[in-house]
Amino acid sequence: MGFFIRLVILFATAVLVALSARFNPGNVVLFYPPYRIDMSLNLFILVLLVIFALLGLLFYTINATKQMPERVATYRRSKSEREGNKALRDALKAFFEGRFGHAEKAAMRAAELPENTALASLIGARAAHNMSQSERRDAWLAGIEDNQQYKVARLVSTTELLVDAHQSEQALEAVKELNANGTRHIHVLRWALKANQQAKQWTEVLRLVKALDKHRSLHPALSTRLRELAYQDLLSDHGQDAESIRRLWYSIPAEDRVKPFVAALAARTMVAQGLFDEARNLLEKALLVDWDERLIVAYREAAAKEGSAALLTQIEHCESWLVIHPTDPELALTMGVLCLNQKLWGKAERNLEQALMYASDITCLRETNLKLAQLNEQLGLQEKAAEYYRACALIAERKFT
């Protein structure tokens, strides 16, 4: 429609010009001795228009010729950008399709464009890593070390790839650089946690677990398991003396000190160093918060010496707990063992038989039979003691078959 409107306007203009020229009687004389040129005004105007058109065309041609190198360079640059961006898209597509060889080749082509070099290098590094080509991976990452704009992206990718390759020391160096850069978002914290876990830096693992728990970024089961692994390594006796264990114990957050796994492990470590009173104290506090058989077993292992006031106190505690947990086999076994140590034969037998009645765990059954055998041996009932020893041996045999 626009074309027809312009065509009508063109025809109307031509008609107006023709009519105007028809009623224009003027002449133009060009005199240059000895030459004289006479022409109508209409022809003169037409000649001027043609001359101006030719001059305009000439100037346009000269200008276009001057701009030709720049236009060629712009065209080549535009073509290079299109090809580089297409290669970058191909690299991403191939990477997510799992065709890592194609992805790396496409990344090489994309890296020829300066604007795409850093991003293409990250794709190439990940592709090389997935093909177990660590040297090529490191070469890709080293090529963009001076690029400050992509520094965080490079360090995060480096951490991920090194953790995946179980190169924890190098991964921790990248994490340290990230921390110095002030980058501590959730994704970085997760990979820092994995790097520290591999390096067995358990103090830092606990700090990172606590930080991630605040953001609800860890599954509760995973958080619990990581805490257990950390405390298991920290509290295990690696030649620590009693004072070191005390300092370590009080450095643990109060909310973690009453957790069954932590309290039971700490109690066993303290018992190994002869800190029986501290072990019993922390177990009693933990049992007030959470009733757990692991704590009861550790409480039994931390039994005080025969005839001591501490042993009588333990027995009193167990009696009060039995009122609340009358069918707990581990508690009944603990009560029986404590009474046996105190030579309260009748009470020891009743509690051990009660434990035998409710026990279902093989370890608990075996230990209960063993203690009953020892009790009857103390009382001089050799035949009955032999029966319990036999039952203990059968349970042990069943455990290993």
MOPETA-V323739 format. One record per residue. N is the residue number from 0. RES is the residue in three letters. PSI is psi in whole degrees, 0 to 359 (999 if undefined). OMEGA is omega in whole degrees, -180 to 180 (999 if undefined). NEAR is the number of other C-alpha atoms within 10 Angstrom. Layout:
# MOPETA-V323739
n	res	psi	omega	near
N	RES	PSI	OMEGA	NEAR
N	RES	PSI	OMEGA	NEAR
This chain:
# MOPETA-V323739
n	res	psi	omega	near
0	MET	316	179	6
1	GLY	325	179	7
2	PHE	316	-179	8
3	PHE	322	178	9
4	ILE	315	178	9
5	ARG	325	179	11
6	LEU	318	178	12
7	VAL	316	178	12
8	ILE	320	180	12
9	LEU	314	179	12
10	PHE	319	179	11
11	ALA	319	178	12
12	THR	318	-180	12
13	ALA	318	179	12
14	VAL	316	180	12
15	LEU	319	178	12
16	VAL	317	-180	12
17	ALA	317	179	12
18	LEU	319	179	11
19	SER	319	-180	11
20	ALA	329	-178	15
21	ARG	323	-178	10
22	PHE	21	178	8
23	ASN	102	-175	11
24	PRO	6	-173	9
25	GLY	154	176	10
26	ASN	159	178	12
27	VAL	131	180	14
28	VAL	125	176	12
29	LEU	115	-174	10
30	PHE	119	175	10
31	TYR	99	-172	8
32	PRO	135	2	6
33	PRO	24	-175	5
34	TYR	149	179	7
35	ARG	130	-179	9
36	ILE	124	176	9
37	ASP	134	177	11
38	MET	159	179	12
39	SER	158	178	14
40	LEU	325	179	16
41	ASN	317	180	19
42	LEU	320	-180	13
43	PHE	317	179	15
44	ILE	318	-180	12
45	LEU	318	179	11
46	VAL	318	178	12
47	LEU	317	179	12
48	LEU	319	179	12
49	VAL	318	-179	12
50	ILE	314	179	12
51	PHE	321	179	12
52	ALA	317	180	12
53	LEU	319	178	12
54	LEU	318	177	12
55	GLY	318	178	12
56	LEU	322	180	12
57	LEU	313	179	12
58	PHE	321	178	12
59	TYR	319	-179	12
60	THR	317	180	12
61	ILE	314	-179	12
62	ASN	318	179	11
63	ALA	323	179	12
64	THR	319	179	12
65	LYS	323	-177	11
66	GLN	355	-176	11
67	MET	313	179	12
68	PRO	318	180	11
69	GLU	320	179	11
70	ARG	321	178	13
71	VAL	318	179	11
72	ALA	318	178	11
73	THR	318	180	12
74	TYR	315	-180	12
75	ARG	320	178	12
76	ARG	318	179	13
77	SER	319	179	12
78	LYS	319	179	12
79	SER	320	178	15
80	GLU	317	179	18
81	ARG	316	-180	14
82	GLU	319	179	16
83	GLY	317	179	25
84	ASN	323	177	19
85	LYS	319	178	15
86	ALA	322	179	24
87	LEU	318	177	25
88	ARG	320	178	17
89	ASP	321	179	19
90	ALA	315	178	28
91	LEU	315	-179	23
92	LYS	313	-179	16
93	ALA	323	180	20
94	PHE	313	-179	22
95	PHE	341	174	11
96	GLU	351	-180	11
97	GLY	9	178	13
98	ARG	80	-170	16
99	PHE	329	177	23
100	GLY	313	177	17
101	HIS	322	-180	19
102	ALA	317	-179	27
103	GLU	320	178	26
104	LYS	317	178	17
105	ALA	324	178	25
106	ALA	325	176	30
107	MET	318	179	21
108	ARG	319	-179	20
109	ALA	328	-177	30
110	ALA	346	177	21
111	GLU	336	176	16
112	LEU	119	-175	20
113	PRO	321	-178	11
114	GLU	336	-176	13
115	ASN	358	-172	18
116	THR	312	-176	22
117	ALA	311	-178	25
118	LEU	319	178	18
119	ALA	324	179	30
120	SER	321	178	24
121	LEU	319	178	23
122	ILE	316	179	26
123	GLY	320	179	31
124	ALA	316	180	28
125	ARG	320	179	27
126	ALA	316	179	28
127	ALA	321	179	22
128	HIS	318	-180	20
129	ASN	345	174	19
130	MET	12	179	14
131	SER	32	177	12
132	GLN	79	-173	13
133	SER	325	-179	17
134	GLU	316	178	11
135	ARG	323	177	18
136	ARG	312	-179	23
137	ASP	326	178	17
138	ALA	319	177	14
139	TRP	314	-177	22
140	LEU	323	180	20
141	ALA	333	-178	13
142	GLY	345	-178	13
143	ILE	22	-180	18
144	GLU	330	-177	13
145	ASP	357	-179	10
146	ASN	102	-177	12
147	GLN	331	-179	10
148	GLN	326	-178	10
149	TYR	23	-177	14
150	LYS	312	-179	17
151	VAL	316	179	18
152	ALA	320	179	15
153	ARG	316	-178	24
154	LEU	320	178	21
155	VAL	316	178	21
156	SER	320	178	21
157	THR	316	179	23
158	THR	312	-179	26
159	GLU	312	-175	23
160	LEU	322	180	21
161	LEU	323	176	22
162	VAL	317	179	24
163	ASP	329	179	16
164	ALA	4	-180	14
165	HIS	35	174	15
166	GLN	74	-169	15
167	SER	324	-177	21
168	GLU	314	178	15
169	GLN	325	178	15
170	ALA	321	180	29
171	LEU	330	175	22
172	GLU	318	177	15
173	ALA	320	178	23
174	VAL	318	179	26
175	LYS	319	179	15
176	GLU	323	176	16
177	LEU	317	178	21
178	ASN	320	178	14
179	ALA	332	179	10
180	ASN	354	179	11
181	GLY	18	-179	10
182	THR	112	-177	16
183	ARG	39	178	14
184	HIS	173	-169	9
185	ILE	315	-177	13
186	HIS	319	179	14
187	VAL	319	179	20
188	LEU	321	-180	19
189	ARG	316	-180	18
190	TRP	328	175	22
191	ALA	323	177	28
192	LEU	314	-180	25
193	LYS	320	180	22
194	ALA	316	179	28
195	ASN	328	177	22
196	GLN	316	178	20
197	GLN	323	-179	18
198	ALA	359	-180	17
199	LYS	37	174	15
200	GLN	78	-167	15
201	TRP	330	177	21
202	THR	317	178	16
203	GLU	325	176	15
204	VAL	315	179	23
205	LEU	320	180	22
206	ARG	317	-179	13
207	LEU	323	176	18
208	VAL	317	179	21
209	LYS	317	179	15
210	ALA	319	-180	16
211	LEU	327	177	20
212	ASP	326	179	14
213	LYS	326	180	10
214	HIS	4	-178	9
215	ARG	44	-176	11
216	SER	4	177	15
217	LEU	141	174	16
218	HIS	137	-178	11
219	PRO	321	-180	11
220	ALA	319	178	9
221	LEU	319	178	11
222	SER	315	179	16
223	THR	316	-178	14
224	ARG	319	179	12
225	LEU	321	177	18
226	ARG	318	180	21
227	GLU	315	179	17
228	LEU	319	-179	16
229	ALA	312	-178	20
230	TYR	329	178	21
231	GLN	319	180	16
232	ASP	319	-177	14
233	LEU	322	-174	18
234	LEU	346	177	20
235	SER	144	-175	16
236	ASP	103	176	17
237	HIS	48	180	9
238	GLY	15	180	8
239	GLN	147	175	14
240	ASP	174	-174	12
241	ALA	319	-178	17
242	GLU	323	178	11
243	SER	320	179	10
244	ILE	320	177	20
245	ARG	314	-179	15
246	ARG	318	179	10
247	LEU	318	-178	14
248	TRP	316	-178	20
249	TYR	352	174	10
250	SER	347	179	10
251	ILE	137	178	14
252	PRO	145	-176	9
253	ALA	324	-178	10
254	GLU	336	178	7
255	ASP	335	-177	14
256	ARG	339	-179	20
257	VAL	4	177	20
258	LYS	137	-173	20
259	PRO	312	-177	22
260	PHE	314	-177	20
261	VAL	314	-177	23
262	ALA	317	-180	27
263	ALA	318	-180	26
264	LEU	317	179	21
265	ALA	321	180	28
266	ALA	317	179	28
267	ARG	322	178	22
268	THR	319	179	21
269	MET	321	178	25
270	VAL	321	179	20
271	ALA	334	179	15
272	GLN	7	177	16
273	GLY	13	-180	13
274	LEU	64	-175	18
275	PHE	317	-178	21
276	ASP	315	179	15
277	GLU	320	-180	15
278	ALA	312	180	24
279	ARG	322	-179	26
280	ASN	313	-178	12
281	LEU	327	178	19
282	LEU	320	178	25
283	GLU	321	177	17
284	LYS	319	-180	14
285	ALA	322	180	22
286	LEU	333	177	20
287	LEU	333	-179	9
288	VAL	316	-175	11
289	ASP	119	178	12
290	TRP	120	-176	14
291	ASP	137	-176	15
292	GLU	335	177	16
293	ARG	324	178	17
294	LEU	322	179	27
295	ILE	318	178	24
296	VAL	315	179	17
297	ALA	325	178	22
298	TYR	323	177	26
299	ARG	320	-179	20
300	GLU	338	-180	18
301	ALA	24	-177	24
302	ALA	141	179	21
303	ALA	173	-179	21
304	LYS	155	-180	14
305	GLU	134	176	15
306	GLY	0	-178	11
307	SER	158	178	10
308	ALA	328	-180	11
309	ALA	323	179	16
310	LEU	319	177	19
311	LEU	322	177	17
312	THR	320	177	12
313	GLN	316	-180	21
314	ILE	319	179	20
315	GLU	319	178	13
316	HIS	314	-179	13
317	CYS	322	178	20
318	GLU	318	179	16
319	SER	326	179	11
320	TRP	327	180	17
321	LEU	334	177	16
322	VAL	324	-179	9
323	ILE	325	-177	9
324	HIS	70	-174	14
325	PRO	340	-177	15
326	THR	15	-180	15
327	ASP	112	-176	17
328	PRO	322	-179	25
329	GLU	321	178	25
330	LEU	318	178	26
331	ALA	320	178	30
332	LEU	317	179	29
333	THR	316	178	26
334	MET	319	179	29
335	GLY	319	-179	31
336	VAL	318	180	27
337	LEU	319	178	25
338	CYS	324	177	23
339	LEU	318	178	23
340	ASN	328	-180	18
341	GLN	0	-180	18
342	LYS	36	171	15
343	LEU	80	-167	13
344	TRP	312	-176	16
345	GLY	312	180	13
346	LYS	323	179	15
347	ALA	315	-179	25
348	GLU	316	-179	21
349	ARG	315	-177	15
350	ASN	323	178	23
351	LEU	320	177	28
352	GLU	325	176	18
353	GLN	319	177	20
354	ALA	319	179	26
355	LEU	328	-179	21
356	MET	319	-174	13
357	TYR	350	-174	16
358	ALA	141	175	20
359	SER	339	179	11
360	ASP	137	-176	10
361	ILE	318	-179	14
362	THR	317	179	13
363	CYS	318	179	18
364	LEU	314	-178	22
365	ARG	315	-179	22
366	GLU	323	179	18
367	THR	315	178	28
368	ASN	322	179	24
369	LEU	317	-180	18
370	LYS	324	176	22
371	LEU	323	177	26
372	ALA	316	179	24
373	GLN	323	178	19
374	LEU	311	-179	25
375	ASN	329	176	18
376	GLU	320	177	15
377	GLN	326	-179	14
378	LEU	357	180	11
379	GLY	13	179	11
380	LEU	82	-172	13
381	GLN	321	-179	14
382	GLU	316	179	12
383	LYS	322	178	15
384	ALA	322	180	22
385	ALA	321	178	15
386	GLU	317	-180	14
387	TYR	324	176	22
388	TYR	320	179	19
389	ARG	316	179	15
390	ALA	322	179	17
391	CYS	319	179	23
392	ALA	320	179	15
393	LEU	321	179	12
394	ILE	319	178	17
395	ALA	320	178	16
396	GLU	319	180	10
397	ARG	328	-178	10
398	LYS	325	-175	11
399	PHE	4	178	6
400	THR	999	999	5
